């Protein structure tokens, strides 16, 4: 019989596959700008109160964007060939992570104000339990698909290595 240590020894080293930076939709002020901008009150589709508020709120959006790049608040989400990581700081420190084999489903929650910003929350779950939440992911459907593809690849490789080690 093989154990997980033998399987891990047969695997490649951990390598980064993709990095995603959260948008301003990860913050309450950013979502407020999204809610304001989504207002469709006005004389037609082109001239709306929301579009006027989007223009007026550009300084707020820029301030939130710059705040998110400050050394202590800076965050990014990294996908490797083994796990999904929340990294913090300019010199990235792994803050939270989840292994690609530690979740069953990836749900997308779109909080108020995120739809206009084309963003959402990625919620990684095992059963009904939330394992990890990535806030303000731009185009969350794309990142979810990439995470699920990486998960499927990891599981397939582990199964193939198990079968190979058992055959030997």
DSSP file (Angstrom, degrees, kcal/mol; ACC not computed):
  #  RESIDUE AA STRUCTURE BP1 BP2  ACC     N-H-->O    O-->H-N    N-H-->O    O-->H-N    TCO  KAPPA ALPHA  PHI   PSI    X-CA   Y-CA   Z-CA
    1    1 A X              0   0    0      0, 0.0     2,-0.3     0, 0.0   165,-0.0   0.000 360.0 360.0 360.0 150.0    0.0    0.0    0.0
    2    2 A X        -     0   0    0    160,-0.1     2,-0.2     3,-0.0   160,-0.0  -0.728 360.0-151.2-103.5 156.4    1.1    3.6   -0.6
    3    3 A X     >  -     0   0    0     -2,-0.3     4,-1.7     1,-0.0     3,-0.5  -0.743  33.4-100.1-119.6 174.0    0.7    6.5    1.7
    4    4 A X  H  > S+     0   0    0     -2,-0.2     4,-2.8     1,-0.2     5,-0.2   0.785 118.6  61.9 -65.3 -27.3    0.3   10.2    1.1
    5    5 A X  H  > S+     0   0    0      2,-0.2     4,-2.1     1,-0.2    -1,-0.2   0.902 105.1  46.8 -65.1 -40.5    4.0   10.8    1.9
    6    6 A X  H  > S+     0   0    0     -3,-0.5     4,-1.2     2,-0.2    -2,-0.2   0.891 113.9  48.2 -66.9 -38.8    5.0    8.7   -1.1
    7    7 A X  H  X S+     0   0    0     -4,-1.7     4,-0.5     1,-0.2     3,-0.4   0.919 111.1  49.9 -67.0 -43.1    2.5   10.4   -3.3
    8    8 A X  H >< S+     0   0    0     -4,-2.8     3,-1.1     1,-0.2    -2,-0.2   0.876 107.2  55.5 -63.0 -37.2    3.7   13.8   -2.2
    9    9 A X  H 3< S+     0   0    0     -4,-2.1    -1,-0.2     1,-0.3    -2,-0.2   0.807 105.8  52.4 -65.2 -28.6    7.3   12.8   -2.9
   10   10 A X  H 3< S+     0   0    0     -4,-1.2    -1,-0.3    -3,-0.4    -2,-0.2   0.574  94.9  94.5 -83.3  -9.3    6.3   12.0   -6.4
   11   11 A X  S << S-     0   0    0     -3,-1.1     2,-0.1    -4,-0.5     3,-0.1  -0.373  80.2-106.6 -83.4 161.3    4.7   15.4   -7.0
   12   12 A X        -     0   0    0      1,-0.1    -1,-0.1    -2,-0.1     3,-0.1  -0.413  46.9 -87.9 -76.3 159.4    6.2   18.4   -8.6
   13   13 A X        -     0   0    0      1,-0.1     2,-0.2    -2,-0.1    -1,-0.1  -0.282  55.8 -85.3 -65.8 157.9    7.2   21.4   -6.4
   14   14 A X        -     0   0    0     -3,-0.1     2,-0.4    66,-0.1    -1,-0.1  -0.464  53.9-179.6 -67.9 128.8    4.5   24.0   -5.8
   15   15 A X        -     0   0    0     -2,-0.2    66,-1.4    -3,-0.1     2,-0.2  -0.984  30.4-109.6-132.6 143.6    4.4   26.6   -8.5
   16   16 A X  E     +A   80   0A   0     -2,-0.4    64,-0.3    64,-0.2     3,-0.1  -0.486  31.2 176.1 -71.5 136.6    2.2   29.7   -9.0
   17   17 A X  E     -     0   0A   0     62,-3.8     2,-0.3     1,-0.4    63,-0.2   0.765  63.9  -4.5-105.9 -42.6   -0.3   29.4  -11.8
   18   18 A X  E     -A   79   0A   0     61,-1.8    61,-3.3     2,-0.0     2,-0.4  -0.992  52.9-154.9-156.9 144.2   -2.3   32.6  -11.5
   19   19 A X  E     -A   78   0A   0     -2,-0.3     2,-0.4    59,-0.2    59,-0.2  -0.993  11.3-170.2-125.8 134.2   -2.5   35.7   -9.3
   20   20 A X  E     -A   77   0A   0     57,-3.2    57,-3.4    -2,-0.4     2,-0.4  -0.983  11.4-147.9-124.9 132.1   -5.7   37.8   -9.0
   21   21 A X        -     0   0    0     -2,-0.4   117,-0.5    55,-0.2    55,-0.2  -0.826  26.6-114.4 -97.1 135.9   -5.8   41.2   -7.3
   22   22 A X        -     0   0    0     53,-0.5   115,-0.2    -2,-0.4   114,-0.2  -0.387  29.5-132.8 -67.1 146.9   -9.1   42.1   -5.5
   23   23 A X    >   -     0   0    0    113,-3.0     3,-1.8   112,-0.1     4,-0.1  -0.241  35.7 -88.8 -86.1-179.3  -11.0   45.1   -7.0
   24   24 A X  G >  S+     0   0    0      1,-0.3     3,-1.7     2,-0.2     6,-0.4   0.671 119.7  80.3 -65.7 -13.7  -12.4   48.0   -5.0
   25   25 A X  G 3  S+     0   0    0      1,-0.3   111,-0.4   111,-0.2    -1,-0.3   0.559  76.4  72.4 -69.3  -6.9  -15.5   45.8   -4.7
   26   26 A X  G <  S+     0   0    0     -3,-1.8     2,-0.3   110,-0.3    -1,-0.3   0.600  94.2  65.0 -79.8 -11.6  -13.7   44.0   -1.9
   27   27 A X  S <> S-     0   0    0     -3,-1.7     4,-2.2    -4,-0.1     5,-0.2  -0.773  85.8-122.5-113.4 155.8  -14.3   47.0    0.3
   28   28 A X  H  > S+     0   0    0     -2,-0.3     4,-2.0     1,-0.2     5,-0.1   0.921 113.4  49.5 -62.3 -45.3  -17.4   48.7    1.7
   29   29 A X  H  > S+     0   0    0      1,-0.2     4,-2.0     2,-0.2    -1,-0.2   0.892 110.9  51.1 -62.4 -36.2  -16.6   52.1    0.1
   30   30 A X  H  > S+     0   0    0     -6,-0.4     4,-2.0     1,-0.2    -5,-0.2   0.906 109.9  48.5 -65.3 -41.3  -16.0   50.4   -3.2
   31   31 A X  H  X S+     0   0    0     -4,-2.2     4,-2.3    -7,-0.3    -1,-0.2   0.840 107.9  56.2 -67.5 -31.4  -19.3   48.5   -3.1
   32   32 A X  H  X S+     0   0    0     -4,-2.0     4,-2.6     2,-0.2    -2,-0.2   0.920 106.5  49.4 -64.0 -43.5  -21.0   51.8   -2.2
   33   33 A X  H  X S+     0   0    0     -4,-2.0     4,-2.7     1,-0.2    -2,-0.2   0.907 110.4  51.8 -60.4 -41.3  -19.6   53.3   -5.4
   34   34 A X  H  X S+     0   0    0     -4,-2.0     4,-1.3     2,-0.2    79,-0.2   0.888 109.7  48.6 -62.6 -39.9  -20.9   50.3   -7.2
   35   35 A X  H  < S+     0   0    0     -4,-2.3     4,-0.4    77,-0.2     3,-0.3   0.926 113.0  47.5 -66.5 -43.3  -24.4   50.7   -5.8
   36   36 A X  H >< S+     0   0    0     -4,-2.6     3,-1.4     1,-0.2    17,-0.2   0.936 112.2  49.8 -60.8 -45.9  -24.5   54.4   -6.6
   37   37 A X  H 3< S+     0   0    0     -4,-2.7    -1,-0.2     1,-0.3    -2,-0.2   0.727 103.1  61.0 -68.9 -22.4  -23.3   53.8  -10.2
   38   38 A X  T 3< S+     0   0    0     -4,-1.3    -1,-0.3    -3,-0.3     2,-0.2   0.540  73.4 118.8 -83.1  -6.2  -25.9   51.1  -10.8
   39   39 A X    <   -     0   0    0     -3,-1.4    11,-1.5    -4,-0.4    12,-0.3  -0.436  45.6-167.3 -64.1 126.4  -28.8   53.5  -10.3
   40   40 A X        +     0   0    0     -2,-0.2     2,-0.5     9,-0.2     4,-0.2  -0.203  38.3 132.7-110.0  40.6  -30.8   53.6  -13.5
   41   41 A X        +     0   0    0      2,-0.1     8,-3.5     4,-0.0     2,-0.3  -0.810  39.8  73.7 -92.2 126.5  -32.9   56.7  -12.6
   42   42 A X  S    S-     0   0    0     -2,-0.5     2,-1.8     6,-0.2     6,-0.2  -0.905  90.8 -55.4 155.8 177.3  -33.1   59.2  -15.4
   43   43 A X  S    S-     0   0    0     -2,-0.3     4,-0.3     4,-0.2     2,-0.2  -0.433 104.4 -27.0 -84.6  64.9  -34.4   60.1  -18.8
   44   44 A X  S    S-     0   0    0     -2,-1.8     0, 0.0    -4,-0.2     0, 0.0  -0.684  83.8 -66.4 125.1-177.7  -33.3   57.1  -20.8
   45   45 A X  S    S+     0   0    0     -2,-0.2    -1,-0.1     1,-0.1     3,-0.1   0.821 124.0  45.4 -80.7 -32.0  -30.6   54.5  -20.9
   46   46 A X  S    S+     0   0    0      1,-0.2     2,-0.9    -3,-0.2    -2,-0.1   0.941 109.4  50.5 -81.9 -47.6  -27.6   56.8  -21.5
   47   47 A X  S    S+     0   0    0     -4,-0.3     2,-0.3     4,-0.1    -4,-0.2  -0.795  76.0 149.3 -95.7 102.1  -28.2   59.7  -19.1
   48   48 A X     >  -     0   0    0     -2,-0.9     4,-1.7    -6,-0.2    -6,-0.2  -0.899  58.6-118.1-129.9 160.0  -28.8   58.2  -15.7
   49   49 A X  H  > S+     0   0    0     -8,-3.5     4,-2.7    -2,-0.3     5,-0.2   0.872 114.4  59.3 -61.2 -37.3  -28.2   59.3  -12.1
   50   50 A X  H  > S+     0   0    0    -11,-1.5     4,-2.1    -9,-0.2    -1,-0.2   0.894 104.1  48.5 -60.6 -42.2  -25.9   56.3  -11.7
   51   51 A X  H  > S+     0   0    0    -12,-0.3     4,-1.7     2,-0.2    -1,-0.2   0.873 111.8  49.9 -68.1 -35.8  -23.6   57.4  -14.5
   52   52 A X  H  X S+     0   0    0     -4,-1.7     4,-2.4     2,-0.2    -2,-0.2   0.926 112.1  47.8 -65.1 -44.5  -23.4   60.9  -13.1
   53   53 A X  H  X S+     0   0    0     -4,-2.7     4,-2.2   -17,-0.2    -2,-0.2   0.834 106.6  58.0 -66.4 -31.8  -22.6   59.4   -9.7
   54   54 A X  H  < S+     0   0    0     -4,-2.1    -1,-0.2    -5,-0.2    -2,-0.2   0.920 109.8  44.2 -62.8 -42.4  -20.0   57.2  -11.2
   55   55 A X  H >< S+     0   0    0     -4,-1.7     3,-1.3     1,-0.2     4,-0.3   0.928 114.6  48.2 -66.1 -44.8  -18.2   60.3  -12.6
   56   56 A X  H >< S+     0   0    0     -4,-2.4     3,-0.5     1,-0.3     4,-0.2   0.819 109.5  54.1 -66.0 -30.8  -18.6   62.2   -9.3
   57   57 A X  T 3X S+     0   0    0     -4,-2.2     4,-2.5     1,-0.2    -1,-0.3   0.338  74.0 104.6 -89.6   8.3  -17.3   59.3   -7.3
   58   58 A X  H <> S+     0   0    0     -3,-1.3     4,-2.7     1,-0.2     5,-0.2   0.904  79.4  52.7 -56.5 -43.2  -14.1   58.8   -9.3
   59   59 A X  H <> S+     0   0    0     -3,-0.5     4,-2.3    -4,-0.3    -1,-0.2   0.898 110.2  48.6 -60.6 -37.4  -12.0   60.4   -6.5
   60   60 A X  H  > S+     0   0    0     -4,-0.2     4,-2.4    -3,-0.2    -2,-0.2   0.934 111.8  49.2 -65.4 -45.2  -13.5   58.0   -4.0
   61   61 A X  H  X S+     0   0    0     -4,-2.5     4,-2.4     1,-0.2    -2,-0.2   0.909 112.2  48.0 -60.7 -43.5  -12.8   55.0   -6.3
   62   62 A X  H  X S+     0   0    0     -4,-2.7     4,-2.7     2,-0.2     5,-0.2   0.900 110.5  51.6 -64.8 -40.2   -9.2   56.2   -6.8
   63   63 A X  H  X S+     0   0    0     -4,-2.3     4,-2.4    -5,-0.2    -2,-0.2   0.915 111.8  46.4 -63.0 -42.9   -8.7   56.7   -3.0
   64   64 A X  H  X S+     0   0    0     -4,-2.4     4,-2.0     2,-0.2    -2,-0.2   0.909 112.4  51.2 -65.1 -41.6  -10.0   53.1   -2.3
   65   65 A X  H  X S+     0   0    0     -4,-2.4     4,-0.6    -5,-0.2    -2,-0.2   0.935 112.9  44.2 -61.1 -47.8   -7.8   51.7   -5.1
   66   66 A X  H >X S+     0   0    0     -4,-2.7     3,-1.2     1,-0.2     4,-0.5   0.894 110.1  56.4 -65.3 -39.7   -4.6   53.4   -3.7
   67   67 A X  H >< S+     0   0    0     -4,-2.4     3,-1.1     1,-0.3     6,-0.3   0.880 102.9  55.5 -58.8 -38.7   -5.5   52.4   -0.2
   68   68 A X  H 3< S+     0   0    0     -4,-2.0     7,-0.5     1,-0.2    -1,-0.3   0.678 104.8  54.0 -69.7 -16.2   -5.6   48.8   -1.3
   69   69 A X  H << S+     0   0    0     -3,-1.2    -1,-0.2    -4,-0.6    -2,-0.2   0.496  79.3 117.7 -95.1  -5.0   -2.1   49.1   -2.6
   70   70 A X  S <X S-     0   0    0     -3,-1.1     4,-2.1    -4,-0.5     3,-0.3  -0.328  79.9-109.3 -62.1 146.7   -0.6   50.4    0.7
   71   71 A X  T  4 S+     0   0    0      1,-0.2    19,-0.4     2,-0.2    20,-0.1   0.824 114.2  39.6 -50.8 -42.9    2.0   48.0    2.1
   72   72 A X  T  4 S+     0   0    0      1,-0.2    -1,-0.2    17,-0.2    17,-0.1   0.857 121.8  40.9 -78.1 -33.4    0.0   46.7    5.0
   73   73 A X  T  4 S+     0   0    0     -3,-0.3    -2,-0.2    -6,-0.3    -1,-0.2   0.602  83.4 119.9 -90.9 -12.5   -3.4   46.5    3.2
   74   74 A X     <  +     0   0    0     -4,-2.1    15,-3.0    -5,-0.1     2,-0.3  -0.321  38.7 171.3 -59.6 124.7   -2.1   45.0    0.0
   75   75 A X  E     + B   0  88A   0     -7,-0.5   -53,-0.5    13,-0.2     2,-0.3  -0.959  12.0 175.0-135.0 153.7   -3.7   41.6   -0.8
   76   76 A X  E     - B   0  87A   0     11,-2.0    11,-3.1    -2,-0.3     2,-0.5  -0.981  26.5-126.9-152.8 158.7   -3.8   39.2   -3.7
   77   77 A X  E     -AB  20  86A   0    -57,-3.4   -57,-3.2    -2,-0.3     2,-0.4  -0.939  25.5-165.7-113.3 122.6   -5.1   35.8   -4.4
   78   78 A X  E     -AB  19  85A   0      7,-2.8     7,-3.1    -2,-0.5     2,-0.5  -0.887   8.8-157.8-112.5 138.2   -2.7   33.2   -5.8
   79   79 A X  E     +AB  18  84A   0    -61,-3.3   -62,-3.8    -2,-0.4   -61,-1.8  -0.964  18.9 176.2-110.2 125.5   -3.5   29.9   -7.3
   80   80 A X  E     -A   16   0A   0      3,-2.9   -64,-0.2    -2,-0.5   -66,-0.1  -0.579  49.9 -92.8-114.9-176.9   -0.8   27.3   -7.3
   81   81 A X  S    S+     0   0    0    -66,-1.4   -65,-0.1    -2,-0.2     3,-0.1   0.500 124.8  28.4 -76.4  -0.8   -0.7   23.7   -8.5
   82   82 A X  S    S+     0   0    0      1,-0.3    18,-3.0   -67,-0.2    19,-0.4   0.619 122.7   5.4-127.0 -27.1   -1.6   22.7   -4.9
   83   83 A X  E     - C   0  99A   0     16,-0.3    -3,-2.9    17,-0.1     2,-0.5  -0.948  57.6-113.7-155.4 170.1   -3.6   25.4   -3.1
   84   84 A X  E     -BC  79  98A   0     14,-2.8    14,-2.1    -2,-0.3     2,-0.4  -0.968  39.9-166.2-112.6 128.1   -5.3   28.8   -3.2
   85   85 A X  E     -BC  78  97A   0     -7,-3.1    -7,-2.8    -2,-0.5     2,-0.7  -0.925  24.2-147.2-125.4 138.7   -3.6   31.4   -1.1
   86   86 A X  E     -BC  77  96A   0     10,-3.3     9,-3.0    -2,-0.4    10,-1.2  -0.931  28.6-164.2 -96.8 115.3   -4.5   34.9    0.3
   87   87 A X  E     -BC  76  94A   0    -11,-3.1   -11,-2.0    -2,-0.7     2,-0.4  -0.844   2.7-161.3-106.4 140.0   -1.2   36.8    0.3
   88   88 A X  E   > +BC  75  93A   0      5,-2.5     5,-2.0    -2,-0.4   -13,-0.2  -0.926  43.9  19.8-123.6 143.0   -0.8   40.0    2.3
   89   89 A X  T   5S-     0   0    0    -15,-3.0   -17,-0.2    -2,-0.4     3,-0.1   0.046  86.6 -79.0  92.5 162.1    1.8   42.8    2.0
   90   90 A X  T   5S+     0   0    0    -19,-0.4     2,-1.0     1,-0.3    -1,-0.1   0.908 131.7  48.6 -65.8 -42.1    4.2   44.0   -0.6
   91   91 A X  T   5S-     0   0    0    -20,-0.1    -1,-0.3    -3,-0.0    -3,-0.1  -0.842 114.6-119.7 -92.8  96.9    6.6   41.2    0.3
   92   92 A X  T   5 -     0   0    0     -2,-1.0     2,-0.4    -3,-0.1    -3,-0.2  -0.047  33.8-173.6 -55.8 130.1    3.9   38.6    0.1
   93   93 A X  E   < -C   88   0A   0     -5,-2.0    -5,-2.5    -4,-0.1     2,-0.6  -0.984  32.4-116.1-118.2 130.7    3.2   36.6    3.3
   94   94 A X  E     +C   87   0A   0     -2,-0.4    -7,-0.2    -7,-0.2     3,-0.1  -0.555  40.0 170.9 -69.8 113.6    0.7   33.7    3.0
   95   95 A X  E     -     0   0A   0     -9,-3.0     2,-0.3    -2,-0.6    -1,-0.2   0.910  63.1  -3.0 -91.5 -51.8   -2.2   34.7    5.3
   96   96 A X  E     +C   86   0A   0    -10,-1.2   -10,-3.3     2,-0.0    -1,-0.4  -0.960  68.4 170.4-138.1 153.9   -4.8   32.1    4.6
   97   97 A X  E     -C   85   0A   0     -2,-0.3     2,-0.3   -12,-0.2   -12,-0.2  -0.989  18.9-154.9-158.9 165.0   -5.0   29.2    2.2
   98   98 A X  E     -C   84   0A   0    -14,-2.1   -14,-2.8    -2,-0.3     2,-0.1  -0.990  27.4-118.1-143.3 135.9   -6.9   26.1    1.2
   99   99 A X  E >   -C   83   0A   0     -2,-0.3     3,-2.1   -16,-0.2   -16,-0.3  -0.399  26.1-118.7 -69.9 150.3   -5.6   23.0   -0.6
  100  100 A X  T 3  S+     0   0    0    -18,-3.0     3,-0.4     1,-0.3   -17,-0.1   0.704 116.6  51.3 -64.4 -17.3   -7.1   22.2   -3.9
  101  101 A X  T 3  S+     0   0    0    -19,-0.4    -1,-0.3     1,-0.2   -18,-0.1   0.275  92.3  78.7-100.0  11.3   -8.4   19.0   -2.5
  102  102 A X  S <  S+     0   0    0     -3,-2.1     2,-0.3     2,-0.0    -1,-0.2   0.251  86.5  59.0-104.7  11.9  -10.0   20.6    0.6
  103  103 A X        -     0   0    0     -3,-0.4    23,-0.3     1,-0.1     3,-0.1  -0.986  50.4-165.8-140.8 152.9  -13.2   21.9   -1.1
  104  104 A X  S    S+     0   0    0     21,-3.1     2,-0.3    -2,-0.3    22,-0.2   0.807  75.8  19.2 -98.9 -43.3  -16.2   20.4   -2.9
  105  105 A X  E     -D  125   0B   0     20,-1.9    20,-2.7    22,-0.1     2,-0.5  -0.893  55.5-147.6-133.0 158.1  -17.8   23.5   -4.5
  106  106 A X  E     -D  124   0B   0     -2,-0.3     2,-0.3    18,-0.2    18,-0.2  -0.962  23.1-168.6-126.3 111.2  -17.0   27.0   -5.4
  107  107 A X  E     -D  123   0B   0     16,-2.9    16,-3.1    -2,-0.5     2,-0.5  -0.688  13.5-140.8 -98.4 152.9  -19.9   29.4   -5.1
  108  108 A X  E     -D  122   0B   0     -2,-0.3     2,-0.5    14,-0.2    14,-0.2  -0.968  16.0-172.1-113.0 123.6  -20.1   33.0   -6.4
  109  109 A X  E     -D  121   0B   0     12,-2.3    12,-3.5    -2,-0.5     2,-0.7  -0.966   9.4-156.5-112.5 128.5  -21.9   35.5   -4.2
  110  110 A X        -     0   0    0     -2,-0.5    10,-0.1    10,-0.2     3,-0.1  -0.909  13.8-154.6-107.2 109.7  -22.5   38.9   -5.7
  111  111 A X    >>  -     0   0    0     -2,-0.7     3,-2.4     1,-0.2     4,-0.6  -0.382  38.9 -75.9 -77.4 158.3  -22.9   41.5   -2.9
  112  112 A X  T 34 S+     0   0    0      1,-0.3   -77,-0.2     2,-0.1    -1,-0.2  -0.344 123.1  22.5 -55.4 128.8  -24.8   44.7   -3.4
  113  113 A X  T 34 S+     0   0    0    -79,-0.2     4,-0.5   -78,-0.1    -1,-0.3   0.215 102.0  88.9  97.8 -13.6  -22.6   47.1   -5.4
  114  114 A X  T <4>S+     0   0    0     -3,-2.4     5,-2.2     2,-0.2     4,-0.3   0.774  72.6  67.7 -87.0 -26.5  -20.4   44.4   -6.9
  115  115 A X  T ><5S+     0   0    0     -4,-0.6     3,-1.7     1,-0.2    -1,-0.1   0.931 100.3  48.7 -60.6 -46.0  -22.5   43.6  -10.0
  116  116 A X  T 3 5S+     0   0    0      1,-0.3    -1,-0.2     2,-0.1    -2,-0.2   0.829 112.1  50.4 -63.3 -30.7  -21.8   47.0  -11.6
  117  117 A X  T 3 5S-     0   0    0     -4,-0.5    -1,-0.3    -3,-0.1    -2,-0.2   0.371 111.8-122.2 -87.6   3.9  -18.1   46.5  -10.9
  118  118 A X  T < 5S+     0   0    0     -3,-1.7    21,-2.8    -4,-0.3     2,-0.3   0.919  73.2 117.6  54.1  48.4  -18.2   43.0  -12.5
  119  119 A X  E   < + E   0 138B   0     -5,-2.2     2,-0.3    19,-0.2    19,-0.2  -0.830  35.0 165.6-136.1 172.2  -16.9   41.5   -9.3
  120  120 A X  E     - E   0 137B   0     17,-1.3    17,-2.5    -2,-0.3     2,-0.5  -0.974  38.1 -84.9-171.6 179.7  -18.0   39.0   -6.7
  121  121 A X  E     -D  109   0B   0    -12,-3.5   -12,-2.3    -2,-0.3     2,-0.6  -0.868  29.3-147.5-101.7 132.0  -17.1   36.8   -3.8
  122  122 A X  E     -DE 108 134B   0     12,-2.4    12,-2.7    -2,-0.5     2,-0.6  -0.907  15.8-166.0 -97.8 122.5  -15.7   33.3   -4.4
  123  123 A X  E     -DE 107 133B   0    -16,-3.1   -16,-2.9    -2,-0.6     2,-0.5  -0.937   5.7-157.2-115.6 113.6  -16.7   31.0   -1.6
  124  124 A X  E     -DE 106 132B   0      8,-3.0     7,-3.3    -2,-0.6     8,-1.4  -0.795  21.4-176.1 -91.4 124.1  -14.9   27.7   -1.3
  125  125 A X  E     -DE 105 130B   0    -20,-2.7   -21,-3.1    -2,-0.5   -20,-1.9  -0.904  30.5-159.0-125.9 148.8  -17.0   25.1    0.6
  126  126 A X  E >  S- E   0 129B   0      3,-2.3     3,-1.8    -2,-0.3     2,-0.3  -0.970  82.5 -42.0-119.1 110.2  -16.7   21.6    1.8
  127  127 A X  T 3  S-     0   0    0     -2,-0.5   -22,-0.1     1,-0.3   -23,-0.1  -0.571 123.8 -28.8  66.2-127.5  -20.3   20.4    2.3
  128  128 A X  T 3  S+     0   0    0     -2,-0.3     2,-0.4    -3,-0.1    -1,-0.3   0.449 116.9 103.5 -95.4  -2.1  -22.1   23.3    3.9
  129  129 A X  E <  S-E  126   0B   0     -3,-1.8    -3,-2.3     1,-0.0     2,-0.5  -0.691  70.5-131.6 -91.4 127.6  -19.1   24.7    5.6
  130  130 A X  E     +E  125   0B   0     -2,-0.4    -5,-0.2    -5,-0.2     3,-0.1  -0.641  26.7 175.8 -75.9 124.0  -17.3   27.7    4.2
  131  131 A X  E     -     0   0B   0     -7,-3.3     2,-0.3    -2,-0.5    -6,-0.2   0.794  64.3  -2.0 -98.4 -36.1  -13.6   27.0    4.0
  132  132 A X  E     -E  124   0B   0     -8,-1.4    -8,-3.0   -36,-0.1     2,-0.4  -0.981  56.4-156.9-157.9 144.7  -12.3   30.2    2.3
  133  133 A X  E     -E  123   0B   0     -2,-0.3     2,-0.6   -10,-0.2   -10,-0.2  -0.994   2.5-162.4-129.1 127.3  -13.7   33.4    0.9
  134  134 A X  E     -E  122   0B   0    -12,-2.7   -12,-2.4    -2,-0.4     3,-0.5  -0.946  20.2-148.7-107.7 116.9  -12.1   35.6   -1.7
  135  135 A X  E     +     0   0B   0     -2,-0.6  -109,-0.2   -14,-0.2   -14,-0.2  -0.615  65.6   5.3 -91.5 142.6  -13.6   39.1   -1.7
  136  136 A X  E    S+     0   0B   0   -111,-0.4  -113,-3.0    -2,-0.3     2,-0.4   0.811  73.7 175.6  65.2  35.8  -14.0   41.4   -4.7
  137  137 A X  E >   -E  120   0B   0    -17,-2.5   -17,-1.3    -3,-0.5     3,-0.7  -0.607  30.8-125.4 -76.4 126.4  -12.7   39.0   -7.4
  138  138 A X  E 3  S-E  119   0B   0   -117,-0.5     5,-0.3    -2,-0.4   -19,-0.2  -0.537  89.8  -1.7 -71.7 135.0  -13.0   40.6  -10.8
  139  139 A X  T >> S-     0   0    0    -21,-2.8     4,-1.2    -2,-0.2     3,-1.2   0.957  79.2-170.4  47.7  63.9  -14.9   38.4  -13.3
  140  140 A X  H <> S+     0   0    0     -3,-0.7     4,-2.5     1,-0.3     5,-0.2   0.747  75.2  66.1 -61.3 -25.3  -15.3   35.6  -10.6
  141  141 A X  H 3> S+     0   0    0      1,-0.2     4,-2.1     2,-0.2    -1,-0.3   0.896 102.1  48.8 -62.3 -38.7  -16.7   33.1  -13.1
  142  142 A X  H <> S+     0   0    0     -3,-1.2     4,-2.2     2,-0.2    -1,-0.2   0.939 112.9  45.3 -67.0 -47.8  -13.4   32.9  -14.9
  143  143 A X  H  X S+     0   0    0     -4,-1.2     4,-2.5    -5,-0.3    -2,-0.2   0.872 111.5  53.8 -66.9 -35.4  -11.3   32.5  -11.7
  144  144 A X  H  X S+     0   0    0     -4,-2.5     4,-2.6     2,-0.2    -1,-0.2   0.933 108.7  49.4 -61.3 -45.0  -13.7   29.9  -10.4
  145  145 A X  H  X S+     0   0    0     -4,-2.1     4,-2.2     1,-0.2    -2,-0.2   0.906 111.3  48.8 -61.1 -42.5  -13.3   27.9  -13.6
  146  146 A X  H  X S+     0   0    0     -4,-2.2     4,-2.4     2,-0.2    -1,-0.2   0.911 111.8  49.4 -64.6 -42.2   -9.5   28.1  -13.4
  147  147 A X  H  X S+     0   0    0     -4,-2.5     4,-2.3     1,-0.2    -2,-0.2   0.910 112.2  47.5 -63.3 -42.6   -9.6   26.9   -9.7
  148  148 A X  H  X S+     0   0    0     -4,-2.6     4,-2.4     2,-0.2    -1,-0.2   0.867 111.2  51.2 -67.9 -35.6  -11.9   24.0  -10.6
  149  149 A X  H  X S+     0   0    0     -4,-2.2     4,-2.3    -5,-0.2    -2,-0.2   0.915 111.1  48.0 -65.8 -42.7   -9.7   23.0  -13.5
  150  150 A X  H  X S+     0   0    0     -4,-2.4     4,-2.4     2,-0.2    -2,-0.2   0.894 111.4  51.3 -64.0 -39.4   -6.6   23.1  -11.3
  151  151 A X  H  X S+     0   0    0     -4,-2.3     4,-2.5     2,-0.2     5,-0.2   0.935 110.3  48.3 -62.8 -46.4   -8.5   21.0   -8.7
  152  152 A X  H  X S+     0   0    0     -4,-2.4     4,-2.3     1,-0.2    -2,-0.2   0.889 111.4  50.7 -61.6 -39.7   -9.4   18.4  -11.3
  153  153 A X  H  X S+     0   0    0     -4,-2.3     4,-2.6     2,-0.2    -1,-0.2   0.921 110.3  49.1 -64.9 -43.6   -5.9   18.3  -12.6
  154  154 A X  H  X S+     0   0    0     -4,-2.4     4,-2.6     1,-0.2     5,-0.2   0.933 112.7  47.1 -61.7 -46.2   -4.5   17.7   -9.1
  155  155 A X  H  X S+     0   0    0     -4,-2.5     4,-2.4     1,-0.2    -1,-0.2   0.909 112.8  49.7 -62.9 -42.0   -6.9   15.0   -8.3
  156  156 A X  H  X S+     0   0    0     -4,-2.3     4,-2.2    -5,-0.2    -2,-0.2   0.908 111.9  47.5 -64.1 -42.5   -6.3   13.3  -11.7
  157  157 A X  H  X S+     0   0    0     -4,-2.6     4,-2.7     2,-0.2     5,-0.2   0.924 112.0  49.7 -66.2 -43.5   -2.5   13.4  -11.2
  158  158 A X  H  X S+     0   0    0     -4,-2.6     4,-2.6     1,-0.2    -2,-0.2   0.908 111.0  49.6 -61.8 -41.1   -2.7   12.0   -7.7
  159  159 A X  H  X S+     0   0    0     -4,-2.4     4,-2.4    -5,-0.2    -1,-0.2   0.915 112.1  48.2 -63.4 -41.6   -5.0    9.2   -8.8
  160  160 A X  H  X S+     0   0    0     -4,-2.2     4,-2.2     2,-0.2    -2,-0.2   0.901 112.2  48.7 -66.1 -40.6   -2.5    8.4  -11.6
  161  161 A X  H  X S+     0   0    0     -4,-2.7     4,-2.7     2,-0.2     5,-0.2   0.907 110.6  51.5 -66.3 -40.9    0.4    8.4   -9.2
  162  162 A X  H  X S+     0   0    0     -4,-2.6     4,-2.4    -5,-0.2     5,-0.2   0.939 111.1  47.3 -58.9 -47.3   -1.4    6.2   -6.8
  163  163 A X  H  X S+     0   0    0     -4,-2.4     4,-2.0     1,-0.2    -1,-0.2   0.892 113.1  49.0 -62.7 -39.4   -2.2    3.7   -9.5
  164  164 A X  H  X S+     0   0    0     -4,-2.2     4,-1.2     2,-0.2    -1,-0.2   0.907 112.3  47.2 -66.5 -42.4    1.4    3.7  -10.7
  165  165 A X  H  < S+     0   0    0     -4,-2.7    -2,-0.2     1,-0.2    -1,-0.2   0.847 112.0  50.5 -69.5 -33.5    2.8    3.3   -7.2
  166  166 A X  H  < S+     0   0    0     -4,-2.4    -1,-0.2    -5,-0.2    -2,-0.2   0.883 108.6  52.6 -69.4 -38.0    0.4    0.4   -6.5
  167  167 A X  H  <        0   0    0     -4,-2.0    -1,-0.2     1,-0.3    -2,-0.2   0.790 360.0 360.0 -68.2 -27.2    1.4   -1.3   -9.8
  168  168 A X     <        0   0    0     -4,-1.2    -1,-0.3    -5,-0.1    -2,-0.2   0.482 360.0 360.0 -80.5 360.0    5.0   -1.1   -8.8
